[in-house]
């Protein structure tokens, strides 16, 4: 039995929808720091987790007590905020990971140095 042109098109569209759905199903949402949220000594939180580009990190914290700054590796290592860096202050920030290294710090005085920072490599 051969598929007609219309049936073949329907089968192709269904296959594409399934492929798209399976790719979207891989995106995950992670609450940084778990139940403790974005706070001191969060630096080790990513260990043992596998992150993908498109996953969302949720940073929960009290506004005015912390913030989240997306930085590069040098700024992460030095606990410094580069000029023009994106600073999040809502207390419930949602940030999508890009492929490759992703670095985040809190730039309140002494917080990054106290472990309020994470480095994640998204595949």
Backbone as CSV, one residue per row, in Angstrom:
resi,resn,N_x,N_y,N_z,CA_x,CA_y,CA_z,C_x,C_y,C_z
1,UNK,0.849,-1.167,0.000,0.000,0.000,0.000,0.896,1.232,0.000
2,UNK,0.706,2.120,-0.913,1.541,3.310,-0.975,0.776,4.506,-0.422
3,UNK,1.538,5.398,0.179,0.929,6.610,0.723,0.690,7.601,-0.400
4,UNK,-0.443,8.202,-0.394,-0.706,9.262,-1.354,0.034,10.517,-0.930
5,UNK,0.084,11.492,-1.809,0.795,12.737,-1.531,0.285,13.402,-0.254
6,UNK,-1.025,13.444,-0.047,-1.622,14.053,1.142,-1.247,13.302,2.401
7,UNK,-1.284,11.983,2.345,-0.929,11.171,3.514,0.539,11.326,3.869
8,UNK,1.382,11.407,2.869,2.819,11.582,3.103,3.074,12.938,3.768
9,UNK,2.339,13.959,3.345,2.502,15.290,3.925,2.055,15.290,5.385
10,UNK,0.946,14.614,5.678,0.461,14.516,7.057,1.488,13.775,7.916
11,UNK,2.039,12.682,7.408,3.048,11.921,8.152,4.287,12.783,8.408
12,UNK,4.697,13.566,7.426,5.848,14.450,7.581,5.572,15.508,8.644
13,UNK,4.398,16.107,8.603,4.048,17.144,9.572,3.992,16.565,10.985
14,UNK,3.412,15.370,11.143,3.363,14.725,12.450,4.768,14.439,12.970
15,UNK,5.641,13.987,12.099,7.026,13.709,12.490,7.727,14.985,12.948
16,UNK,7.525,16.069,12.220,8.145,17.346,12.594,7.600,17.845,13.930
17,UNK,6.300,17.704,14.151,5.701,18.123,15.426,6.266,17.312,16.585
18,UNK,6.407,16.005,16.396,6.970,15.155,17.445,8.410,15.534,17.741
19,UNK,9.180,15.811,16.693,10.572,16.211,16.871,10.644,17.536,17.629
20,UNK,9.834,18.500,17.242,9.810,19.795,17.914,9.389,19.629,19.366
21,UNK,8.363,18.829,19.605,7.884,18.601,20.973,8.961,17.939,21.828
22,UNK,9.681,16.984,21.273,10.711,16.303,22.064,11.856,17.252,22.374
23,UNK,12.175,18.162,21.483,13.219,19.152,21.758,12.764,20.105,22.859
24,UNK,11.507,20.531,22.818,10.981,21.438,23.828,10.876,20.739,25.177
25,UNK,10.616,19.457,25.161,10.467,18.714,26.410,11.771,18.632,27.177
26,UNK,12.888,18.818,26.489,14.180,18.750,27.157,14.466,19.981,28.007
27,UNK,13.843,21.108,27.705,14.087,22.322,28.489,13.544,22.113,29.904
28,UNK,14.365,22.464,30.875,13.987,22.274,32.279,14.076,23.602,33.006
29,UNK,13.429,23.658,34.156,13.494,24.833,35.017,14.117,24.415,36.340
30,UNK,15.129,25.155,36.759,15.840,24.874,38.006,15.732,26.065,38.943
31,UNK,15.428,25.806,40.198,15.431,26.851,41.212,16.819,26.862,41.843
32,UNK,17.559,27.921,41.579,18.933,28.025,42.053,18.966,27.988,43.581
33,UNK,19.781,27.092,44.112,19.905,26.953,45.556,18.836,26.087,46.193
34,UNK,17.911,25.561,45.369,16.832,24.725,45.911,15.944,25.521,46.850
35,UNK,15.534,24.895,47.944,14.614,25.536,48.897,15.230,26.763,49.560
36,UNK,16.568,26.800,49.665,17.241,27.953,50.290,17.282,29.166,49.383
37,UNK,17.137,28.955,48.078,17.178,30.059,47.132,18.585,30.572,46.885
38,UNK,18.644,31.731,46.279,19.896,32.400,45.900,20.433,33.103,47.135
39,UNK,21.435,32.494,47.763,21.967,33.014,49.009,23.438,32.628,49.135
40,UNK,23.997,32.806,50.310,25.400,32.492,50.539,25.673,31.003,50.341
41,UNK,26.900,30.697,49.909,27.352,29.312,49.685,26.524,28.564,48.646
42,UNK,26.092,29.260,47.609,25.360,28.626,46.514,26.317,28.129,45.433
43,UNK,27.579,28.467,45.557,28.570,28.182,44.529,28.595,26.701,44.129
44,UNK,28.347,25.779,45.050,28.381,24.355,44.744,27.072,23.769,44.258
45,UNK,25.999,24.567,44.238,24.685,24.069,43.853,24.648,23.388,42.483
46,UNK,25.356,23.879,41.440,25.252,23.232,40.126,25.885,21.830,40.051
47,UNK,26.730,21.466,40.991,27.447,20.185,40.908,26.476,19.013,40.815
48,UNK,26.769,18.114,39.867,25.959,16.920,39.678,24.726,17.126,38.821
49,UNK,24.496,18.336,38.361,23.340,18.622,37.506,23.812,18.781,36.065
50,UNK,22.967,18.390,35.139,23.283,18.539,33.710,22.360,19.609,33.136
51,UNK,22.946,20.658,32.635,22.181,21.786,32.099,22.280,21.818,30.587
52,UNK,21.200,22.257,29.974,21.148,22.398,28.520,20.822,23.844,28.159
53,UNK,21.288,24.255,26.994,20.907,25.568,26.474,19.387,25.599,26.379
54,UNK,18.788,26.678,26.842,17.338,26.816,26.841,16.702,26.502,28.183
55,UNK,17.444,25.816,29.077,16.934,25.603,30.432,16.789,26.958,31.110
56,UNK,15.879,27.043,32.063,15.644,28.286,32.787,16.095,28.149,34.225
57,UNK,16.861,29.133,34.680,17.237,29.223,36.086,16.312,30.231,36.755
58,UNK,15.785,29.865,37.922,14.964,30.782,38.702,15.761,31.153,39.946
59,UNK,16.015,32.430,40.102,16.753,32.950,41.254,15.744,33.568,42.215
60,UNK,15.502,32.918,43.340,14.583,33.432,44.360,15.398,34.016,45.511
61,UNK,15.080,35.256,45.873,15.782,35.956,46.958,14.947,37.161,47.363
62,UNK,15.291,37.756,48.480,14.617,38.977,48.922,15.245,40.171,48.216
63,UNK,14.448,40.913,47.442,15.004,42.118,46.811,15.562,43.047,47.896
64,UNK,16.676,43.635,47.623,17.328,44.488,48.611,18.336,43.721,49.452
65,UNK,18.229,42.375,49.467,19.194,41.544,50.189,20.216,40.941,49.235
66,UNK,19.818,40.724,47.980,20.692,40.157,46.944,20.271,40.727,45.596
67,UNK,21.047,40.382,44.583,20.679,40.604,43.197,21.352,39.508,42.385
68,UNK,21.157,39.516,41.077,21.805,38.563,40.182,22.426,39.366,39.051
69,UNK,23.701,39.090,38.784,24.394,39.768,37.701,24.967,38.704,36.766
70,UNK,24.609,38.784,35.478,25.183,37.894,34.469,26.539,38.472,34.079
71,UNK,27.596,37.669,34.260,28.962,38.152,34.038,29.742,37.169,33.163
72,UNK,30.968,37.567,32.807,31.858,36.669,32.091,32.780,35.960,33.092
73,UNK,33.617,35.073,32.602,34.473,34.257,33.475,35.410,35.116,34.322
74,UNK,36.021,36.116,33.727,36.943,36.982,34.465,36.250,37.707,35.605
75,UNK,35.061,38.241,35.330,34.291,38.955,36.361,33.813,37.983,37.435
76,UNK,33.470,36.757,37.033,33.058,35.721,37.985,34.214,35.408,38.942
77,UNK,35.378,35.161,38.385,36.540,34.819,39.210,36.954,35.961,40.131
78,UNK,36.831,37.195,39.650,37.244,38.368,40.423,36.115,38.938,41.286
79,UNK,34.907,38.395,41.146,33.728,38.942,41.858,33.580,40.442,41.585
80,UNK,33.604,40.774,40.311,33.465,42.167,39.878,32.341,42.279,38.854
81,UNK,31.668,43.427,38.851,30.607,43.690,37.887,31.166,44.527,36.747
82,UNK,31.235,43.949,35.541,31.737,44.730,34.412,30.748,45.817,33.997
83,UNK,31.260,46.863,33.428,30.421,47.945,32.926,29.434,47.389,31.905
84,UNK,28.173,47.744,32.039,27.143,47.315,31.102,26.563,45.937,31.394
85,UNK,26.972,45.292,32.494,26.445,43.963,32.829,24.960,44.047,33.144
86,UNK,24.221,42.999,32.807,22.793,42.924,33.105,22.626,42.580,34.578
87,UNK,21.910,43.438,35.318,21.667,43.238,36.746,20.174,42.991,36.948
88,UNK,19.847,41.887,37.602,18.465,41.508,37.897,18.184,41.809,39.368
89,UNK,17.002,42.335,39.654,16.699,42.760,41.028,15.276,42.423,41.479
90,UNK,14.558,41.577,40.744,13.138,41.341,41.044,12.901,40.457,42.263
91,UNK,13.882,39.623,42.611,13.685,38.660,43.692,13.135,37.335,43.214
92,UNK,12.760,37.283,41.944,12.282,36.036,41.328,12.639,36.083,39.846
93,UNK,13.949,36.156,39.589,14.438,36.326,38.221,14.482,34.992,37.489
94,UNK,14.042,34.996,36.235,14.096,33.804,35.400,15.019,34.092,34.232
95,UNK,16.071,33.287,34.127,17.099,33.518,33.118,17.323,32.231,32.333
96,UNK,17.219,32.331,30.997,17.470,31.175,30.132,18.969,31.022,29.912
97,UNK,19.430,29.780,29.994,20.843,29.501,29.762,21.142,29.489,28.274
98,UNK,22.302,30.016,27.923,22.794,29.935,26.560,23.789,28.784,26.489
99,UNK,24.036,28.296,25.292,24.990,27.200,25.117,26.380,27.673,25.527
100,UNK,27.051,26.834,26.294,28.396,27.164,26.756,28.374,27.670,28.183
101,UNK,29.424,28.404,28.566,29.520,28.858,29.958,28.542,29.992,30.281
102,UNK,27.954,29.917,31.459,27.048,30.939,31.993,27.510,31.233,33.412
103,UNK,27.737,32.506,33.718,28.260,32.901,35.036,27.322,33.929,35.663
104,UNK,27.043,33.749,36.959,26.172,34.665,37.685,26.757,34.932,39.069
105,UNK,26.667,36.184,39.491,27.131,36.571,40.826,26.091,37.495,41.464
106,UNK,26.197,37.642,42.779,25.505,38.715,43.488,26.579,39.773,43.710
107,UNK,26.291,41.030,43.346,27.340,42.042,43.479,27.201,42.903,44.730
108,UNK,26.362,42.494,45.681,26.338,43.188,46.971,27.683,42.943,47.649
109,UNK,28.146,43.915,48.367,29.468,43.852,48.985,29.670,42.564,49.791
110,UNK,30.682,41.794,49.414,31.063,40.577,50.113,30.245,39.344,49.778
111,UNK,29.144,39.482,49.059,28.281,38.332,48.789,28.925,37.333,47.830
112,UNK,29.448,37.807,46.714,30.098,36.905,45.761,31.253,36.171,46.438
113,UNK,32.032,36.902,47.204,33.170,36.315,47.912,32.717,35.270,48.938
114,UNK,31.462,35.368,49.384,30.896,34.405,50.339,30.144,33.279,49.639
115,UNK,30.344,33.138,48.324,29.772,32.013,47.590,28.441,32.247,46.936
116,UNK,27.984,33.493,46.867,26.737,33.775,46.153,27.097,34.016,44.691
117,UNK,27.465,32.885,44.043,27.827,32.898,42.641,27.745,31.466,42.116
118,UNK,27.436,31.335,40.833,27.406,30.014,40.202,27.986,30.102,38.795
119,UNK,28.611,29.007,38.393,29.119,28.844,37.022,28.490,27.583,36.463
120,UNK,27.885,27.704,35.286,27.185,26.588,34.659,27.601,26.499,33.201
121,UNK,27.913,25.275,32.773,28.187,25.049,31.367,26.993,24.306,30.771
122,UNK,26.279,24.956,29.879,25.094,24.364,29.246,25.479,23.732,27.909
123,UNK,25.059,22.492,27.726,25.366,21.783,26.468,24.252,21.957,25.468
